[in-house]
Amino acid sequence: MDPELIPLRDLHLPDILGWWPLAPGWWFLIALASAGALYCLYKQFRKWRWNAARRLALSELARLRKSYEQGTDALILAKEISELLRRSMLAYAPRGEVAGLTGAGWLEWLDRGLEDRPFTEGAGRNLESFPYRRPESIDGDADIKGLLDAVQRRLKKPLPEVSS
């Protein structure tokens, strides 16, 4: 028989394996990565919500600072700062621990977690007496900028965990 007359066809290779549909192992990895990403987003959202009071207090402090620079009375500023600090700390600490504190005890509590103790040894100690002083005595010898900086540092730094 003549080989030229035999009806043979050339060899053909099978089609290249495609990447789709994915194998079950890949689906598992995709599900695991998606779950991890969702968990991270959830944790970030909770952190963002937890810091809502801090963000609000810092924006309020910026507003108070700006209004003081534009000529607001130091006595009004001192009262507003005291109220802002008390409200913002009540958002993060137990009410029974913070609400009844006054005087030196309040300043000691505010210094928790801050390195150089700005409320008992720095400009923040004026927070205790400013709301009760005459306006002319506040303007003369007060370190309002130092007080504002101390309050800003307290608001920016998270409170340390309470060990009960």
C-alpha positions in Angstrom: 0.0 0.0 0.0 1.2 3.4 -0.9 1.6 5.6 2.2 0.5 8.7 0.3 -2.9 7.2 -0.4 -3.7 6.3 3.3 -6.2 8.9 4.7 -4.1 10.0 7.7 -4.4 13.3 9.4 -1.7 15.3 11.2 -1.5 14.9 15.0 -3.4 17.6 16.8 -2.7 18.7 20.4 -5.5 19.1 22.8 -6.7 22.6 23.6 -4.7 24.5 26.3 -6.3 24.2 29.7 -8.1 27.5 30.5 -8.0 29.2 33.9 -11.7 29.3 34.1 -13.6 27.7 35.8 -11.4 27.8 38.8 -10.6 24.8 40.8 -12.2 24.5 44.3 -8.9 25.3 46.1 -8.9 28.7 44.4 -12.5 29.4 45.4 -11.5 28.6 49.0 -8.6 31.1 48.8 -10.8 33.8 47.3 -13.4 33.3 50.0 -10.7 33.3 52.7 -9.1 36.5 51.4 -12.6 38.2 51.1 -13.5 37.3 54.6 -10.1 38.7 55.8 -10.7 41.9 53.9 -14.2 42.3 55.3 -13.0 41.7 58.8 -10.3 44.4 58.4 -12.9 46.8 57.1 -15.2 46.0 59.9 -12.4 46.7 62.5 -11.5 50.0 60.8 -15.2 51.0 60.8 -15.5 50.2 64.5 -12.4 52.2 65.2 -13.6 55.1 63.2 -17.0 55.0 65.1 -15.2 54.8 68.4 -13.2 57.9 67.6 -16.2 59.9 66.5 -16.3 61.8 69.9 -12.6 62.5 69.7 -12.9 63.9 66.2 -15.9 66.0 67.2 -14.0 67.3 70.3 -10.9 68.2 68.3 -13.0 70.1 65.8 -14.7 71.9 68.6 -11.4 72.8 70.2 -10.1 74.1 66.8 -13.3 76.3 66.7 -12.6 77.5 70.3 -9.0 78.3 69.5 -10.0 80.3 66.4 -12.7 82.2 68.2 -10.2 83.1 71.0 -7.7 84.3 68.4 -10.4 86.5 67.0 -11.1 88.1 70.3 -13.3 85.9 72.4 -13.1 86.6 76.2 -10.6 84.3 78.0 -13.2 83.6 80.7 -15.7 82.3 78.2 -12.9 80.3 76.6 -11.9 78.7 79.9 -15.5 77.7 80.7 -16.0 76.2 77.2 -12.7 74.3 77.4 -13.6 72.9 80.8 -17.0 71.8 79.5 -15.6 70.3 76.3 -12.9 68.3 78.1 -15.4 66.9 80.6 -17.9 65.9 77.9 -15.3 64.3 75.8 -13.7 62.3 78.6 -17.2 61.1 79.6 -17.5 59.6 76.2 -14.5 57.3 76.8 -14.4 56.6 80.5 -17.0 55.3 83.0 -19.3 58.0 84.2 -18.8 57.1 87.9 -15.0 57.4 87.4 -15.1 60.9 85.8 -18.2 62.7 86.6 -17.5 63.4 90.3 -13.8 64.4 89.9 -12.9 68.1 90.7 -9.9 70.1 91.4 -6.5 68.3 91.7 -8.1 64.9 91.3 -9.6 65.9 88.0 -6.2 67.2 86.8 -4.5 64.0 88.0 -7.0 61.9 86.0 -6.4 64.0 82.9 -2.7 63.4 83.1 -3.1 59.6 82.8 -1.1 58.3 79.9 0.6 61.7 79.1 4.3 61.8 79.6 5.1 65.2 81.0 1.9 65.7 83.1 0.7 68.9 81.5 -2.4 69.3 83.7 -0.8 68.9 87.1 2.6 70.4 86.3 2.1 72.4 83.1 -0.1 75.0 81.6 -3.1 72.7 82.0 -3.2 73.3 85.8 -4.9 76.6 85.0 -8.0 74.6 83.9 -8.9 74.2 87.6 -9.0 77.9 88.4 -9.7 79.8 85.1 -13.5 79.4 85.2 -13.6 81.0 88.6 -11.3 83.9 88.2 -12.0 87.5 87.2 -11.5 88.1 83.4 -8.8 90.7 83.8 -6.7 88.3 85.9 -6.9 85.6 83.2 -5.8 87.9 80.4 -2.8 89.1 82.3 -0.9 86.1 83.5 -2.5 83.1 81.7 -0.9 80.7 79.3 -4.0 80.2 77.2 -2.0 78.8 74.3 -0.3 76.2 76.6 -3.7 75.3 78.0 -5.1 74.8 74.5 -2.1 72.7 73.6 -2.5 70.5 76.7 -6.2 70.0 76.0 -5.4 69.1 72.4 -2.8 66.5 73.5 -5.3 65.0 75.9 -7.9 64.7 73.3 -5.6 63.2 70.7 -4.0 60.6 72.9 -6.3 57.7 73.8 -6.9 57.0 77.4 -4.9 54.0 78.9 -6.8 50.9 79.7 -8.2 50.9 83.3 -7.1 47.8 85.3 -9.9 46.9 87.6 
